[in-house]
Amino acid sequence: MNVLFIVIDTLRADHLSCYGYKRLTSPHIDRLAQQGVLFERAFANAIPTHPAFTTIFSGQYPITHGVVAHGGERQAPRTAPWLPELLLKHGYTTCAVDNLAESRLGFGRGYEFYIDPMHKQTLHINADNRVINERALPWLEQHKHERFFLMVHYWDPHTPYMPPRAYRKLFYTGNPCDPANRSLEGMERHPLGKMWRETWFNQLGGHITDAEYVAALYDSEIRYCDDGVGKLLDELERWGLAENTLVVLTSDHGELMYRHGVFFDHHGLYDGNVHVPLIFRLPSMEPARVDGLVAHVDIAPTVLECCGVEAPKEFEGESLAPVLRGKVQAGARDAVVCEECTWQMKWAFRTARHKLIVARGEDFYGTPVRELYDLDADPDELRNIADVAAETAADLDARLEAWLAGKREQNGLEEDPLIAHGLTLGKRWHERARKG
């Protein structure tokens, strides 16, 4: 069996039409979902990109593999399992069309072919899906007779949202420069807000005032990327590979539009940032939508079992292959643990109904030390009920601390890794805020 592994950077699940979004942003991904198994509640165990990708490919929690933040020199140890390397050792021809190996965190490990089309870009995230496909599609044709693992990393939904002009008015009909619109007030207080205004927004033309216009551009980027995904899937069909190729589609993390003081970025552990799409397709699978809680840490064990490769004991995730085969229903996991240590220093403990977020230090935003949300009543996480639902908060806090204590003991850690690491990108902005 082949594996086509698609990761779309900065793609929040609830902005895909197959996840119930109001706009038709993803017809090709929708088709993939209709043919496969869609996990409705999949979550990133760590954000942003570096810790998320490390978790996806190692099958380990960040408290174990050690990459808890974006940037820095810390990388997963060579002893940690690594999905591409495991498949390479079992005879797969492995290839990534990606740029993460530049970070020196070991992301090139296990690939016989590593194609980085970003070298020709002034900014690495400016390589759109056409550039990626110009490298991925010829490789697919050349290696179609081999058993392959091909990872394709698209960047389109990442800021700055600058889709081709033909896509920019797909989802917006108002006046983006309406002087009466105040939805972007406060953006300059955001760590990147001034830069967005002076560079990206200036390219869009006029003095942008409507946050919904910017959010619509994000949706247009998704629609544009979806077209690229469609071309890749069509090529799989063209070469007769679809019948014997496991297709996996996910994201490293999501994006916040303009809630919680975060403007068009991925800071914090709210669902807009940690709820990611997860879709598996193999023709032998019965199409299904699965409601149980799953996470990034489950992906590598699942791919290996589908490929008939024994999972190493160092994996900490659970294989979802029995769910894909319709043997069991997902739901054995009753909670997901998430962390961020880049802009904020926080842990989250998310159950089907509630989410507790606890801080290990101050952050630029001045957010509370402890937040609790009832996700059934408040899916946008706008009402912190940690004080009024103190018993629930205390219960989730105890469960989180017990989980962390067990992982620290397992890994021989004397202190919380977020405290040991400290903030990276957020540190200098926090210091600026304190100085006024």
N, C-alpha and C positions, 0 to 999 in steps of 0.2 A: 504494500500500500504506500502511496505517496502522501505527502503532507504539504498543503499550501496554507501558510500561516500569515494572516493579514492583521496587522496592527495599525489602527488609525489613531494618530496622536490627538489628544485633547478632545475626544469625542464622548460627550455625555449621552448616556443611553436614552434619556427621556426626550431628546431632540431627534430621534429616529422615528419615522412613521410606523415602523413595525413594533415599536414600544408605545404606541398610542399617541404620538405627537400630533398636534392639530394641523401641521403643514406636511405636504408630501415631499419630504427631504431625501428619501432613500429608497426609490423604487427597486433598484437592483439588489440592495441589501435585503429589502423586504422579500424579494423572490428567493434569495438564499435562505432566509428565515422560514419561509413557507415550505421549503424543501427539506429543512433540517430541524434541529432542536434548538430552541431559543430559551435561554435562562433569563427569566424576568428580573431576578434579584441577584445580580453578580456584582461583586465589590472589589475594589483595589485595596489590598492590605497596606499599601504604602504609596504615597505620592510625594513628588511628581515623577518625572520620567526615569531617572536613574534607579531609585529604589523600586519603582514599579516593574521595570523590565528585569531587574535582578530577581525579583520574586517570581515573575512569570516563568523564567527559564531555569531557576534553581529549584522550584517547588518548595522553597523554604520561606519562613517568615523573616522579615528584616531583622528582628531581634536575634535570629540565628545566623543569617548570612552577613550581617553587619553593615549593609549599605542602607542607612536610615535617612539620608538626605541627598539632595541633588548637588553635584559638584564635590570637590575635594578629591583626595587620593585614595580613600578607602574603597576596596573592592572585595567582592566575594572571594574567599580563599579557594585555592586550586583544588582543595579536597571537597568543596561543595559540588553536588551534582549539577550538571548543565545540560539541558535538553539537546541542543544541537550536537554537542560532543558525544552524548550517549548514542544518538542516532548515527553519527559518523562511524562510531566504533562497531555498529551493527550493520554496516554496509551501505548506508545511505549516502548519496551525494548531497552535500549540504551547501546552501547558498543564502546569503543575506543581501538584500538591496536596502541599504541602511547607512547611517552615518554615526552611530553611537560608539563605534570602536575608537573614534578620535578622542573620546573622554578618558582613555587609559584605564577604564574600569573593568576591562576583560570582556567587553561585549563582542569582540571578534572571535572569541574562543569557540572551537568546534566547527568552524566553517571552512570547507575546502575552497569556496569562492566567497569573497567579500567585495561587493560592488558598492562604492560610495560615490553617487553622482553629485554630491554636495560640493565637491571641490571647485566646481565651476561657478558656484553661487557666491555672491557677496555676503549673504546671510544664509546659514545652513538650512533654516526652516523655510526658505523661499523656493525650494525645489518642489514644484507641484506634482500632482499625480501623473501628468503627461511625461515629465522628466523621469519619474520613477519607472513608469511603464516602458519607456524607451530602453531601459536596461533590463527590466524583468521579463518582458515578453520574448526578446531574442534568446535569453538564457533558457527560458522554458522550452522554446522550440529546439534548441541545441541539445537539451538533456532530457527530452521527452521519453526516450527509451530506457532511461535509468530510473532506479528507485530514488526519489529525491525528497528532500525537505527544503522548501523555499520559503523564506521569511521576507515579506514585503512590508516596509514601514512607510506609510503615507503621513504627510504633515499638514495637509490643507486646512483643517479646522483650527490650527494653532494661530495665535495672534502673530502678526496683524492680519485681520480678515480682509483680504484683497482678492476676491475671486475675479475671474475675467468679467469684463463689462457686460457681457450677455447674461450673466447670472445675477448681477447686482440688484435688479429690480424684481426678482422673482417673488419675493415675499414682503415687499414694502411699497406702499402707495402714498404715504404722507409726505410732509415737508421735514426733511432731516435737520433743517436749520431754523425751525420755528422759534422765534425769540421768546415766545410764551412758554415753551417747554423747558422744564427745569429738572428733568430726570437725570441729567449728567452733573448736577451740582454735587460738589464734594469729590469729583473724580481727581482733581489735582492733589487732594490729600492722600490719595492712594499712592503707594510707592512708585508705580510706573505711570501714574496718570498724566503728569506733565510731559513725559516723553511721548505717550500716546498722542496727546494734543499737538505737540510740536512737529512730530514726524508723520505718523500714520494718518491721523485725521486730516492733516494738511493735504495729503495726497488725495483724499476723497473729495476735497473741494468745499469751500465755505466753512462757516463756523458751526460745526455739528452740535446740536443741542438735544437730540432725541436718542435716548439710550436704546429704544426699540429698533431704530434704524441700524445700530451697530449689531444688536442681537440678530436682526434679519440677515445681516451680512454673514454672521457665523452660520446661520442656517443655509445660506447660499453656498458657503464653502463646503458644507456637508453634501449638498446636492451635487456640487462639482466633483468632489471626491468620489461620490457614489457612482458617477459616470465612469471614473477610472477603475473602480472595483468591477463594474459591469464589463468593461473591456477585458480585464484580467480573467474573469470567470468565463467570458465568451471564448477566449483563447484556450482555456482548459477544455471546453467542449469541442472546439475546432480540431484539436489534436487527439481527440478520443480519450482524454485522461480523466474526465469527470467521474467515470464509473469506478475508478480505482484510486481516487484521491480524497483524503480527508481534508475538508476546508474548515479552518478555524478563523473566526473573526472576533476581534476584541479591541479594546483601547487600553492605554496605560492609565488614563485618568480622564476626568471630565473638565468642566469649565463653569465658572460662575459668570453671570452676565453683569448684574449690578445690585445684587443683594449682599447684605452683611458688610457693606463698605468695600467689597471686592469688585473691581471693574474689569471685566474681560480678562480674567486670569484664574489660576487654580491654586488659591491659598485657602487652607482650612479643610476640615473634614466633613463638611456638609455634603448631602447626597449628590448635589450637582457636580461635585468633584470626585466622589468615590464610587458612584453608581455607574458601572461601565456595561457596554453591550458584551454579550458572550453568545456566540452562535457556532454550532458544529453541524457540518453536513457531510453525510456519506450516503450514497444511494440506498444502501441496505437499511438505513435507519428509518423508522416511522416518524414522520413529522410530529412535533409536539412543542408545547410551551410548558416550561417547568417553573414552578413558583418558589421552590425552596431556596434557602440562602446558600450561595456558593461564592468562591473567591478566586483571585489570581493564583493563589497557592495551589489550587486544584487542577490547573490547566496542564502542567507538565506530566503529572501522573496519568491524566486522562489520555493524552496523546500517546504516551508510551504503551499503555495497555491496548489502545486501538491498533497500534503497530505491532503488537505481539512481542514487545520488549519488556523484560522484567524491570520493575521500578526499583531503584536502590533504596535501602533502608533509611537513608538520610532524608528522603522526601518527607515533608510534613503535611502536604495536602492530601486530599482524598480523591481517588479516581472517580470520575463521573461516567466512565464507560458503561457500567451497569444501567445507569439512567438512560444513556443514549440507545442502548439495546432494548429499552422498555422493560427491563427485569425488575427494577425498583423505582420508586418515586424519590426524588431529591427531598431532603428535609431532615436528614440525620444531623446536620449542623444547626444548632439553635442560636448561634451568634457568630458575628464576624468581628475581628479586631483589626483596626486600621491605625496608621500613624502618619504624622508629618513632622519633619524637623528641618525645614528649609526656610519658610516664612513664618511659621508658627511651630511651637514645640508641644505637640498634643497627641494624645491617644484617644481613640474612640472605641466604644463597645456597642455594637449594633445588633439588636434582636429584630424579630419580624415587626414589632410594633414600636419599640423605643430605641433611642440612641443617646448614650451618655458620652460627652466629650470632656476630657480633663486636661488641664494645662500643666506643664512642668516648668513654665517660666513665662515672663511677660512677652507680649508680642506687639508689633507696630500698631495693631488695630485696637488694643486695649480691651480685648474680649474677656468675658468672665472666666474665672478659674475653672468653673464647672458649669456645664450646660446639659440640660435634659430636654429631649423633644419627644412628644407623642406623634409619631409619624402617620398614624391613622387620621388624627384630627388636624394635624399641622404638617402636611408633607413638605412645605417650603421651609420648615424649621425657623419660623419667625418668632415663636413664643417660647422662651426658656422657662420651663416649669420645674427647675431643679429645687427651688424652695418650696413650692406648693405641693410637689409630689416627692417629698424628702425620702420617704420609705423606698420608693422605686429607685431613686437616685442612689441611695445607700446600698441597695441590693446589687445594682449593676456595677457600682464602684467596687464592691467586695469581690464580685466575680472577675472584673478586670484585673484587680491587683493580685488575685490568686493565680490567674493565668500568667501574668507577668512574672510573678515570683517563681512559678514552675519553670518558665522559659529561662529565667536568669540562672536558676540552679542547673538546668540542663546544659547551659552554655558556659558555666563558670564565670558569670558576670557579677561583679560586686555591686554595681549600681545600674540604674535605669540607663539604657544606651542613649536616650535622647538627651539626658543631662550630661552624660559623658561626652557626647558629640557637640552639643550646643548648636545654636542656630547658625546657618550659613548665610544665605542671601538676606534673610530678615534681620540679621544682627546690625548691619550698618544703618538700615532704615529705622530700626528701633532706637538706636543711639541718636539719630537725627531728630526723631520725634521727641525724645526726652530733652534735647537741647532747644526745641522749639524752632 
